[in-house]
């Protein structure tokens, strides 16, 4: 039997479809942090993020068990797509499309891990202030714009794939990014905030 931690995500998904529950445990271990970071970045509320996270994995299990997963070599993208759909379903249910959920506990800096820039203490201080200000500005973006910024800049997902994951055209994905950047620049000018790292 193959060592599970040496297998690809796709191989693990197929093994789980065939009844190997330990394969799913390995998938969960690999994907939970990245998936949770994505969800909380979009919804901005820990309780809602916890619910969406659980709902996402319920949907993943259901689709895997019913044989609806096809090995395309992009299990991670498939997982993000399911999470995106769960988020959009929540927005539809609550009739709050584009509402931004904010919470003191949803600190972007904590979710993105330590972003330590090895330079002088002064440069480090300035960069931390800039990142904190960017965080505050991004909290004010509509969820659809915040989502595309996160997917593109923090997960390095190309726009073509973002469009597929969010069920929109590539032009819509690009448009959301354009408006997000315009909004960030406008807010930065309004509040005299520099977005330059040193």
Phi, psi and omega in degrees: 000137181291150175287123186299322184286353176262355183273156176286163177302318182296319178296320178295319179299317179295317179299320179294321177301328181273004173109003180271100182292333179292333177295320178292321177302319178294318177300314180300315180300319181289322193256345189298319184292313181295318180294315181297320178300318178298312184297312184291330177296325181279312188271337174063028180210123186298316181296316179294319179299318178300316179296315180295320178301312179295317179299321179300313182288332173296316179294321178298311180300314181300314182290322177295314182294331179270006176075021183273356177271126175250132182290100179254358182084010183226057181299318180300318179294321178298318180297315178298322179298318179295318178296317178302314179297322178295321178295314181296323176298319178298315179300319179295315181299319183270358180052044178231051177307137177067012176284141179259122176271125180238148181206146177297329185277352182264071182275115182301321183299320180292325182288328184273358179082184181287119178253063184276129179253116186280088175219197180295162179299321180295314180297320179298316179298313180298314181297321178296321178294318179298313180297322177295320179291321176298318178303314181296321179292319182294331177299335184270353178285150171300151185304321182293325178286317179299321181297313183291324176297314181298312183297318184282312186274326184262334179250359179052040178272128179294156184299325179300317180287323176301317179300316180294316183295327184259007177058042176230170176286161178297326178296322178294317178298315178296320179297319179297320178295316180301312180294324178298313180294319177298316179296318179297315179296317180299314180294323179296317178297315182301323184256012180054047182254131175271134179256017182267128171275152179252000000 
